[in-house]
Amino acid sequence: MTCQTYSLFVLSVIMIYFGRFGNSLILAQLQNDIDQLKADFNASHSDVADGGPIFTEKLINWTERNEKRIILSQIVSMYLEMLESTDKSKAHIRHISEELYTLKKGLPDGLKKMKDLMDLSKLQMSDLKIQRKAVNELFSVLQKLVETTSFKRKRSQSQRGCKC
């Protein structure tokens, strides 16, 4: 896959994953719109290949459906942000934006979840007050962890079926 097709690939994954496009005619129209957008951005420029893909490689690490929905929500938001500064008088840009907004409505608020993760990474675990709070919450956190792993185990066992 060339770097020029990454944006189409990511957009296709997003739309197919959420069942937005069962009709290949709509996807074909979107392909044409994206081809025009590539021309607008000069996406065939040689520097596009530098450093590899920016979105598709990240999708590989997110395997669970709910995880994927979080990262895809962020990616859709970034595409919408990028398209905000483009010429909206062009029909292909309006069409792509409309489809992305429609998809965004069906996605969880990934921004809030990402902020939570960033806030956690900034915690100073060497701070005594933070340590006290963490110790106070340890039992509750462990309960949640046990509930989560127990649910996953039960679900995977039920999917295997009975081998009586």
C-alpha positions in Angstrom: 0.0 0.0 0.0 1.4 3.4 -1.0 1.4 6.4 1.3 -1.1 8.0 -1.1 -3.8 5.5 -0.3 -3.4 5.7 3.5 -6.1 8.3 4.0 -8.5 6.3 1.8 -7.7 3.1 3.6 -8.3 4.7 7.1 -11.5 6.3 6.0 -12.7 3.1 4.4 -11.9 1.1 7.6 -13.8 3.7 9.7 -16.8 3.7 7.5 -17.0 -0.1 6.9 -16.2 -0.9 10.5 -19.2 1.1 11.7 -21.5 -0.2 9.0 -22.0 3.2 7.4 -21.5 2.0 3.9 -23.1 -1.2 2.8 -23.5 0.3 -0.6 -20.3 0.2 -2.7 -21.7 3.0 -4.9 -21.4 5.4 -1.9 -17.8 4.2 -1.2 -17.0 4.6 -4.9 -18.2 8.2 -4.8 -16.1 8.8 -1.6 -13.1 7.4 -3.5 -13.6 10.0 -6.1 -13.9 12.7 -3.5 -10.8 11.6 -1.8 -8.9 11.5 -5.1 -9.9 15.1 -5.6 -8.8 15.9 -2.0 -5.4 14.2 -2.7 -5.0 16.5 -5.7 -5.9 19.6 -3.5 -3.2 18.6 -1.0 -0.7 17.4 -3.6 -0.6 14.0 -1.8 1.6 12.5 -4.5 4.5 14.7 -3.3 7.6 12.7 -2.5 7.7 13.7 1.2 4.4 11.8 1.8 6.3 8.5 2.2 8.8 10.0 4.8 8.4 8.4 8.2 5.7 5.9 7.2 2.0 6.1 7.9 0.5 8.3 10.6 -2.8 6.6 11.3 -3.0 3.1 9.9 0.0 1.8 11.8 -1.6 2.9 15.1 -4.8 1.0 14.3 -2.9 -2.3 14.4 -2.3 -2.0 18.2 -6.0 -1.4 19.0 -7.6 -4.8 18.7 -10.8 -4.8 20.8 -13.9 -3.3 19.3 -14.3 -0.6 22.0 -10.6 0.3 21.9 -10.8 0.7 18.1 -13.8 3.0 18.5 -11.8 5.2 20.8 -8.8 5.6 18.4 -11.1 5.9 15.4 -13.0 8.7 17.2 -9.7 10.5 17.6 -8.7 9.9 14.0 -12.1 11.2 12.7 -11.7 14.3 14.8 -8.3 15.0 13.4 -9.6 14.6 9.8 -12.4 17.0 10.6 -10.0 19.5 12.1 -7.8 19.3 9.0 -10.8 19.8 6.7 -11.9 22.9 8.7 -9.2 25.0 7.2 -9.9 23.9 3.6 -12.1 25.4 0.9 -15.6 24.3 1.9 -17.1 25.6 -1.4 -15.7 22.5 -3.1 -18.3 19.7 -3.2 -15.9 16.9 -2.5 -14.7 18.5 0.7 -18.3 19.1 1.9 -19.2 15.5 1.1 -16.2 14.0 2.9 -16.8 16.3 5.9 -20.5 15.4 6.0 -19.7 11.7 6.0 -17.1 12.2 8.8 -19.5 14.2 10.9 -22.2 11.5 10.5 -19.6 8.9 11.6 -18.5 11.0 14.5 -22.0 11.1 16.0 -21.9 7.3 16.4 -18.5 7.2 18.1 -17.7 7.5 21.8 -16.1 10.7 23.1 -12.5 9.6 22.5 -11.1 13.0 23.4 -12.3 12.6 27.1 -10.8 9.1 27.3 -7.5 10.3 25.8 -7.4 13.2 28.2 -7.9 10.7 31.1 -4.9 8.7 29.9 -2.8 11.8 29.5 -3.7 12.9 33.0 -2.8 9.5 34.4 0.6 9.7 32.7 1.3 13.1 34.3 0.7 11.9 37.9 3.8 12.2 40.1 3.8 8.8 41.8 6.7 9.9 44.0 4.5 12.6 45.6 3.4 11.4 49.1 -0.1 12.8 48.8 -0.6 11.0 45.5 0.7 7.8 47.0 -1.7 8.1 49.9 -4.6 8.7 47.6 -3.5 5.7 45.4 -3.3 3.4 48.4 -6.7 4.5 49.5 -8.1 3.6 46.1 -6.1 0.3 45.7 -8.9 -2.1 46.8 -11.5 -0.5 44.5 -9.1 -0.6 41.6 -8.3 -4.2 42.2 -12.1 -5.0 42.4 -12.6 -3.4 39.0 -9.7 -5.3 37.6 -11.0 -8.7 39.0 -14.5 -7.9 37.6 -13.1 -7.0 34.2 -10.8 -10.1 33.9 -13.5 -12.4 35.3 -16.0 -11.1 32.7 -13.5 -11.6 29.9 -12.7 -15.1 31.1 -16.4 -16.1 31.3 -17.1 -14.6 27.9 -14.2 -16.5 26.3 -15.2 -19.7 28.0 -18.8 -19.4 26.8 -17.6 -18.7 23.2 -15.7 -22.0 23.2 -18.8 -24.0 24.0 -19.2 -27.1 26.0 -17.0 -30.1 25.3 -19.0 -32.6 27.3 
